[in-house]
């Protein structure tokens, strides 16, 4: 019987033509459908519970009798294990999902989709890694089987891969494809949220901020926890992030994929010249001079890869192939080339176990070894070896028995790699990486290993919560410039236009968009994958002041000369080094388009971030007839000029009380931080020459409703700069005057202002909100990683939870502590 497939001519760029002659069917495409059908037709291997797919967990991949079902400690349900009472792990379940996602049965894909939704762990939409079938009831967090309802990041990744593949599968209906896409997008966000540890650390390849954990509980335990990382998990995790990057248009995912690749290279202690590998089946990270080093925690006597789990790392170079399809460099080219040249030249024989120094344990031949090797060949040193390596793997399948090497059962775990390699080779998932939303290229510089790493100062590092950006809905702010009245930097203008500028961004790259000098002020705009960055620099006597005008929700550093802005700092002042000249006067200010930037999270519900509307301060030599902003007085002050420290401060919000957090004066500048129920507002005011004062909004929570004034100079969520004549006491209608707004007690304060402390003294490496009522903090202490979360409760009370494994460190709010004291504390402070 010949199996027909709608895939026959859809993958012209594939490694292997789907229409080429097959081994058992008329085409390679038919071969793939035959293998998937053979796998799913044995109801001991792939069965159903109503409208859901169930993959019983066996102790072997070659037999599937009732005695082969996992039992004892692996499936301790308290019941007799049989074919209606047994365990499933997402390892095999997700492997079947990958194959079905590239298959031709929408019914089977729907059953897989329904099961994914039915076995949620509580970590977002991520399935629990071990679940139990009790007749027709599925129990995902059953006592004795998955007590803590943990997850497995490699399985999460394969489920994402499966769903994205299915969402582009021409055999499936449009409605089904949309369902698969939506769940894949949600899972991608959840994987990054729950199965990745955010911690910026220096490595041999630069700073890396995303560390792949074995699962959600490992991520909570921190990078130093036992079995934090698994050698074989990286390929599918990278591929899942690349698929999410292309299919959602969120280039953050491409950046995370690259970080995962650098995780692997760092664990390998790769020096750029010698093939080396991560230690053992799994490992933890130990900080040596501030730099993470992988330390074996499983299969460590001797330290080498195990025979089944770690070998999946051969798929690393398949991930490299996918990255090339998208057009991003994740830093694996030289590593894969070196690996291939050393070990992968024989399509019939290859090692799949290694010691950390790159020494192979043994050469192997078979459907498992060559199935993995075929995936490797696609992005290794010689892709032409893909087909002969694949054919070696497929030669072990027998159509007469419907099994591999005449075993008793088709099996899942070891057999799936050869089937996946065939589907991948004929391009069944190719459109996931070639068709989707256009994404800007991330940094394409290949990382170069360096033994000399300067530890990064992370004492003030704030980890930015993940957000998914729909690039198709992002409007880059254009500039309207009268070219006849402007002088660009490239024209060689002296003075401020001769200062060097630079920009770095955490995700992607900064692309110069506009650089315009008008009089003694210069406006620079860079476009980034997350939105534009705009700064304004103005010459002020012998100094230059730099103002942050627009910026996206991402870590960045943008500089003009030595004046630098970032996501926390909105003003800088420095003395430039250049020959003093008289810059040409130009009276046409640049026009800033304040089009909102629409940022769409994974669930496709748009959120709007308002771009700062800035009143650009006029140059010191601006002509007298230049328009005066509405909040400036054209008359000289009639009252004595007040020192900056004694000027009145006021804050108002239609839905919140303001309270003072800090007020410091340094010379002629005063920095103020006030709290609101939205978060903190930070404002800087500085006395200027000619009796002026300028007020700059430096930090404000997204969409916060507030107006903040120093004297009569006011900023708000829509206005980030004000320039006034000093001593003008007029305030907007309805605002409270006076130097001291009301300070509210802690019991009703916003969670974002709770005063966390750590004992013994440690370094704050993460501090961010989870929703509107919880806040998580992370510290490095002499005793290791400590992580805690505080949540506001009804009645003005709070609860504090320990999220990391207990050690001698403690996180406290006042006298309420978690850590060595225990994992929970409740308190109400006044």
N, C-alpha and C positions, 0 to 999 in steps of 0.2 A: 504493500500500500504506500502510495506517495503522499507525503504531507505537504500541503500547499501553504504558502506564507505570504502575507502582504509585504514582507520585508525584502522581497527578492531583489529589487533594484534601487534600494533607498540609501545605500551606504557606499557610494563610489570612492570615498576617501578612506575606507576601512583597510585594515592590515590584510584582510583576506576577503575576496569577493564572495558575497552571500550567494551569488548565482553560480559559482564555480562547482564542478562535480563533487558530490559528497561521498563519504565513505560507505554509507548504508542507504541513503536516499539519493534522489537525483541531484540535489544541491546541498551545499553546506548549511544553508538556512533550514532545509528539511531535516538535516542531521541534528541541528540544535533542538528543533521542536520534538523530534523523536526522543532525545535524551531527557528532556523535561517531562515528557509524557510518561516515560519509563519510570522516572523517579517518583512522580506523583500518583501513579496507578496502584502502588502497593499501599493498602490502607493501614499497614503496620508502620509504615515510614511517614506517610503524609495522610492524615485522616481529617475528619471534620467533626465539629460539635455544633450542630445547628448550621448557622451561617458563618462559622469561624473555622480557621485552619488550625490544626494541632499537630505538632511534630514531637512524638514521644522521645524521651531522652534515653538512649541506649549506652551501654558501656563499651560498645564496639561499633565500628562502621561497616562491618562485614556480615553481621548477623542481626536478626530482628525478631527473635523469639521472646516469649514472655519472661524467660529466665535472663535475657539480656537487658531487660529494663533496669535502669538505675534504681537502687534501693539502699537501705541502711543510712549512713550519714549523709549521702548525697540526696536522698529523697525520704526523709524521716517523717512520714505523714501520720504514723500511728495506725495505718490501715494496710491491708494486703495490697501489694502492687500488682496490677494487671492492666489489661488494655483499656479499661475505663477509669482506672485509678493510677495515675502515674505523673511523673514530673516532665516539664519541658524547660529547656534553657534557651535563651535568645541567641546563643551561638548558632545552633543548627537551624532554628526558626528563621533567623535573618539570612542565613545562606540560601535557604529555599526561597525566601522572598526576593533576593537578588535575581535568582534564575527565573522565577515567575514574572518578575517585573519586566524582563526581556522576552517573555513568552507570548503566547497567542490566546490565552484563556482569561477573559475579563472576570469570569466567575471565580477562578482561583485567586486572582489578584484582589478581588473584593473580599474574599474570605481572609486573606492575609491582612488586608486593611482593617477589617472588623476586629481581628484578634489584637492588632496593635492598639486599637482604641480601647479594647476591653481589659488590657493588662497594665494599665498605667500604674506607675510606682508611687506617685505623689510628687515626684520631681518633674513638674510640668506634665508634658505628654509622654515622657520617656517610659517605655515598658520596664517592668521589673525583670531582672535578669534570670530569675528562677521562679517558675509558677507551677501550680498543681491543678490537676484535673480530678475533680471529685464527681464522677459520673458525668452529668451534663453541666456541672457548675465549675467555673474557673476561679481559683483562689490565688491571687498574685502575691500575697504577703502572708502566707500561712506559717504559723509557728512551726519551727523545726525544719523549714525549707528555705524561707527567705525572711527571717525574723525582722530584719531592719529594712526590708523592702528596697534593697540596693539595686543598682543598675550596672550595666557593662557598656563602656563607651564604644568598644569595637562593634558590638551588636547594634547600638544606637546608630552608628555610622552606616552600617550596611542596610539598616531599615530606611534611613534617609536616601541612600543610593538607590534602593529598590523603588521607593515611591517616586523619586524624580525620574527614574528610567520609565516607570509606568506612565508618568504624566506626559511623556513624549512618545509613547508607544502608539503607532497608527492602528494597531489591532483593537484598541480600546475606545469607548465612546467619549465624546467631549465632556459630558457631565462627570464621568468617572475620572477622567484625566485631571479635571479641576479639583476634585476631592483629594486625589493623590498629591497634587502639587501643594494644596493648602496644608495638608498634614506634614508633608516634607518640610515646608517652610517653617511651620511651628516647631517641629522637632529640631531643626537646625538651630533655631534660637535657644531652645531648651538645652540642647547639648552644650552650647557655649556657656550658658548660664549655670548649669549644674555639674557638668563633667569636665570643666576646665578651671584650673586655678589661675586667677589673675594675680601676677606678681612680677614686677619688672626687675630683671636681674641681668647683670653683664655676662656675656658668654664669649667664646672664641670668635663668634660671628657677629658681634654687636649685641645690643640690648634686646632681650626677648621677654615679652610680657604675658604670653599665653602658654600654659603648661598642661598638656593632655594628661588627665588622670584616668585610672582604671575604671572608675565609675563615680557616682555622685558622692558616696561615702568617702572614697579616697580623696576626692577634691576637698571635702570638708576637713579631712585630717591634715591636709597640707602636703607640700612636696617632700617633706622629710618622713612622711608616714610609710610604713612597710608596704611593699608592693604598690607604690604610688603609680609607677609607670610599667607598662608591659611592652616588651620589644615588638611583638607581633601586631600591636594595635594601631601603629602609626599609619600604615598605608591606607586603610579604609577611612580613618579619621581625616586624612588629608584629602582623599577623593570626595568624601561627603562635603567638606568645606568648599572645595572647588565647584562641585555641583551647585551648592547653595549660592555661591558667588555668581555663577552664570545665570541661574534660573530666577534669582530674586533681584539681581542687579546691585546687590550690596557688596561693594568691594572690600568691606571689612572681613568678609569670609575668606577672600583670597589672602589677605594679610595674616589671618589666623592659620590658614593652610601652610603658609610659609613658616610661621612660628613653629608649627608642629614638625615640619621638616628639620628645622634648626634644633628642636628638642632632640630629635633622633641623632643628628650629627654631633650634638654636644654630648649625648649619652655614649656615643661611639668614641669620643675623644679624638675626632677626626682632625688630622693636621693638614689636609689638602694634598698630601703626597703618598700616604699609605692607607690601604684598605683596613679599616678596623670596624668593630661592631659594638652595640650595647652589651652590657654584661648579663648573661643568664636569661631566664624566662621573664623575670621582672626585677625591678630595682627601685630604690628610693634616691632622692637627691640630697647630697651633703654639701654644704657651702664651704669651700676652701678658698680663703682670701676673698670672700664675697662672691665667688663664681661657683655655680652648681656643678657637682660631679656625681655621676651615676654610680651607685654602690649596690652590688648584687644582693637580692633578698630571696631569690628562688632559683633553684638549679645552680648551686654555688660550690659544689664539691665534686668535680672541679667546676670552675665558672665557665659555663658554656650554654648554648641554646638547648632547650629540650627538643624532643623529636616531633611535637605536634603543634604547639602554640607559637613559639618564637619564629619558626620557619615562615610564618605568614608575612614576615618582614620582606620577603622577596617581592611582594607586591608594591614595595616602595617605588620601584622604577616604573611600574604601571601608573602610579600616581604622577610620576614625572612626565609620562606620555600625555596624560590628561591635561596637565598644566600647560604643556606645549600647545595642545589644541585650543585652549583658551587664550594663550598668548602671554602667560605670566611665567616668570622665572622664580622657582621656589628654592633654588640653590642646590639641586641634586644632580646636575649634569655630570660634574667631574666625579662624584662619588659613584654613580651608576656606571660610568665608563670604566672606572678603576675596578669595580666589582666584576663587571662583565669580562674584561680583559683577563682577569686573574682566574676566574672559575667557570664562566658560563659559555665557553666556546664549543662545548660538545652538546648537541641537542638531545642526546640519549643518556647523558650521565651528568649529574651535578650535585654538589654538596648543599644541604639545606640546614646544617647545623654548624655553628662557628664559635670559636673562642674570642675573647675581646681583642686580641692582637690580630684578628683576621684569619687565623689558622682554621682550616676546615676540619671537621670531626670525621666525616666519611662521605664518600660519593655514593649517590643513590640513583636508582632507576625505577620508574613506576608511575602510575597515574597521579599520585600525590606529588611526587618530586617534580615530574615534568609539567604537571598542571601549574604548580607554582612557578616553575622556571619559565613557562610560556608567558605568564603575566609579566615576569621580569623582563623578558626579551623585548617587549614592546617599547620600553623606554630605556633600555640598557645601551650597551655599546654597539650592538649589531641587530637591528630590528628584523633583518632578513632571516634570522634564526627562529623567529616566532613560529612560522608555519611548520618546519620540521620538528620543532620541540613540541608543538601542540599535537601533531600527528603521532608522535611517540606516546604521548599521554592517552590519546583516544584509542590507540591500538589495543589497549587493555580492556576495552569494553566489548562484550559479546552480545550480539543481537539474539542469539539462540537462548541465552539464559536471562537476558535483560539485566545483567550484573557486570561487575568489574572483576577481571581475573577469576571468573567462575565462582565468585563468593556466593553465599546463601542469600544475600540481600543487596539491593542497590546501595543502600547507605547514603549518608549525607555529608558528614564532616570532611573526610579526606577526598571524596569523589567530586565534591562541588567545584573545586578549583579548576579541574579540566573542563567541566561544562561551562563555567563562567568564562574561561579563557576563549572558548569557541564563540559564545555569544558576544563577548567583547570584540573578538577578532573580526567578526562579520559586521560589526558596527551597530548592533542592536541598541546600544546606549549612546552612540556617537553624538546624536543631536542634543543630548543633555549638555555637552561641552562645546558644541559648535553653533547651536541656535539658542538664543535667549536674549537677555538684555545686555546691551553694550556696556562694558565696564572699562574705566580708565586703567591703564597699566599700573601695577604696583611697582615698587622699586625693583628694577631689573638688574641691579648690581649683584653679581654672584658673590656670596660671602666667601671671604678668604680667612682660613683659620689662622689664628695668631696665638702664640703662647704667652704673649705679654698683654694682659688685660688690666685696664685701670678700673677698679671697682666703681660702680655707679653710686652716687649719693642718692639713696632712695628715701631719705628721711622726710622729704616733703612731697613724695610721689603720691598722687591721688589716682586710684584706678577708676577709670570712667566706666560706668555701667554700659552693657552692650545695648546698642540700638541698631535696628536694621534700616538701612537707607535705601529707598527706591530711587535710583539715579534717574529713572525716566521722568520722575516728578520733581526733580531738582532744578530750580531756575538759577543759573549763574548770574550774578548781578553785573549788568553791563555798565559802562561809563559813557556819559555824553560829554565830549570835550570839543571845544572850539580850537581846532588844530592851528589856526592862525595866531592864536594868543597863548600857546603853550610851548614849553620846551621840554623834550623828553630827555631821559638820562643818556640815551645813545647819541644825542646831539652834542655831548661834551660840555654841558653847562657846568660852570664852577660852583663852589659853595655846596649847598645841601644836595644838589643833584649829583655831586661827585662821590657821595658816600656810598659804600657798598651795601647791598641788601641781601638778605638770605631768608629761607623759610624751610622748616622741616615739619613733617606731620606724622603722627603715629601710624595712620593707615594710608597707604598710597603715597603720592608725591604732590608737592606744590608745583603748580604750573603758572609761570608769570602771565598775567592777564592784562595788566595795565600799570604803567609807571609814569606819572605826570607831575611835573613841577610847575607850580603857579606862584610867582613871586618868591617868597622865602619859605613856602610850604610845599611839601611833596606827598602825594597820595599814591600808595602802592596796593595793588590788588593781585592776589594769587587765587587761582581756582584749585580746589581739592576735591577728592571723591565725596566728601561730606558737605561741601558748600564753600563759599568764598571766605578768604581771610583778607581783611582790609585794615591798613594802618595809615596814619597821618603823621608826618614829621614836620615840625616848624622850627626855624631858626629863631631863637630868643636871645638877642644880644650875643654873648660869647658861648651860649649853650644851645643845644637842640633838645626839644621835647617831643616825645613820641606818644601817640594816643592810639589805642586799639578801638577801631570803629565798627567792625563786623567780624564775626567768627563763628564757626560751627561747633557742634558738641563733640570735640575730639581733642586729644592732647597735641599741642603744636608749639613751635617756637618761631616767631617771625621778628626779624631784626632790620633796623636801619642804622648803619654804623654800629656803635656798641649799645644802642638803645633797643631792648628786646621786649616783646610781648609774648604772653602765652595764655593758656585757658584760664589762669588765675590772676594774671597781672595785666592791668589795662593802661598803665602810665609808666614812663621812664624818662629820665633827664640825664644828659651826659654832655661833656665838653668834647666837641669833635676835633679831629686832627686834619686840617687842610689849610691851604694858603688862603688867607682872608681876601676875598674879592667882593665886588659889588654885584650880586646876581641881578639879572634883568628883571624888571618889575612887570608883572602881568596881572591884570585885574579881573580875569575871567576865572572864577572858581569852578572846579569840577563839579558836575551834578551827579549825585549818588542816587541810583535807583533803589528804592527800598522794597522791591518785590519780595513777598514772603517766600521762604524756602519750605516746601512741603516735604516732611520727612515721614515716610511710611514704615511702620513696624511690620514684623513678619505677618501679622494678622490682617494686613492691608487696610487697617483703619487709619486714615491720614491724621497726622498731628501737624500743627502749624507752629513753627518757631519764627517769631517776628525778628527780622533783621533790624539791628539798631539804627534808628534814625538820628543822625548826628548833625548838630549845628557846628559847622567848621569854624574854628576861631580865625579871625582875620589876621593877616600878617601884620607884624609890628609897623610896617611902613604902608599899610593899606590907606588908600585915598580917603579923604574926608567924606566924599559922597557915597562911599560904599554902604550898602544896606546894613542897618543895625538890627540884630535879632530882637525878637519881641520882648525877651526878658532882660534886655540891656537898656539902661537909661542913657540918653544923650546929654543929660545935664550933669555937671560935676557934683560931687557929694556936698551936702550942706552940713553934715554932721561929722564929728571927728572919726578918723579911720580907726577901727578896732583891730587889735592884734588877732591873728588867726585863731589862737587858743581860746579867746573869749567870745568869738562870734557865735550867735545863737544857731542852734541846730533844730530842725523839725522833721518829723516823719509821719506820714499818714497813709492809710490803706482803707479802701471801702469795706474790706472783709477781714481785716486782721489788726491786732495791736502791734506796735513797734516797741522794741526794748533794746537798750544799749548793751553791746557786748564788749566793745573796746573803743577807746578814744585816745590817740597818741599824736603828739606834735613833735615834728622834727624840723627845726629851722622855720622856714616860711611855709611849710606844708603840714597839713593835718589829715591823718588817716582815721576814718570812722567805720566801724562795723556794727550794724544793727540787725537784730533778728526779727523775722516775721513768721507767720505760720507757713509761708511758702519756702522759707529758707533765709539765708543771710544776704544782706545787702552791704556792699563795701563801696565806700566813696572816698575819694581823695580831693582835697581842696588846697590850693596854693595861691599865695599872694604874688601878684605880678607888678611889673613896673607900671608907671602912669596911673596908679590908684585903682588898678583892676584886680579882680580875683577870678580864678577859674576853678570850676568844679567838674570832676571826672567820675563817671560811674565805672568802677573797676570790676565789680562782680555782682551778679543778680541772678536769682533763680528764674528758670524758664517760665514765661507767662505770668510772672508775679505782678500784681496790681499794687503800685506804690508810687509815692512822690516823696523825694528826699531833698531837703534844702539846707544849705549852709548860708546863713544870711538870706539873701533873696536869690541866690544861685541854686536852681533846682534841676534835678535829674529824675528820670522815671524809667519805666520799662520801655518807653518809646523814644526817650531822649537821653543820650549818654554824655552830653557836654553842655556846660553853661558858662558864660563869661559875663561878669557884672561889674558895675562900679561899686567898690567896697563901701559898706555902711548903709546900703539900701535895705531897710528893714521890712519892706512890703513883702507879703507872702500870698500864695494863691488862696482863694476863698475856701474856707472850711478847714484850713490846716491849723494844727496846734502850734503855737509859738512857745518859746522858752528853750533853754539849753538842755533840759533833761526830760525826754519822753518817759512815760511810765514804764517801769521795769516789772514784768509779770513774774509770779513765782514759778518754780520749776514744775510744779504739778500741772500747770496749764501751758507750759512752754512747748514749742514744737520739738519733736524728737531730734531734729537736726542740730539742736544746740546743747544737747546733753553733754556734760563734761566728763568724757571718758578718761580714765587713767590706767596705766599698766604697771604691775609690780612683778619682778624688779623692772627698773627702767628699761624700756626697749624702744625700738624704732617703729613708728606708724608707717605701714606700707599699703594700707587700703582703708578707705573710709567712704562708704556710699550708702545711699538710701535704697531700701527695698519697698517699693510702693510709697505711700504717704505716711505710714505709721510705724515702720520698722527701719532700723539703721544698723549696718554691719561694720565692724572695725576689725582690722588685722594688724598684728604686731609681730616683729621679730624680737625675741628676748634672749638673754644668755642661756635660757633653758629650751629655746626653740620657738616654734610657731605657736601663737595663741590667737584664736579667733572667737569673737563673741557677737551676739546680736541683742539689741534692746528693742522692745515693742511697746507702744503706748496702749493702755487698756482703758476700759470705761471707768469713770469716776476719778480721773486724774492719777491713776496708778500706772506703774511700769513693771515689765518683766524683763529679766536679763538671762540669756541662755549662752552656754558654752558650746561652740560649734566644732572646735578642734579636740584632738585627744588631750586628756589632762596631763599637765606636767607641773613643775614648780612655779610657773607663771600664773598671774591672775589679772583679769580685766575687771575694773571697778567703776561704778558711778557712786561717788560718795562712799558710804560704808557697805554698799551692796556689791559683792564680788562673786565672780565665777572663776573656776580654775581648780587650783588645789583645794579650795573650800567646797567645791561641788559644782554641779552643772547647771543650777538654776537658782535665781534669786528674784524676789519680788520686793518692790519698795514704793513708797510715796514720800517725796521730799517737798519741803516748803522752803 
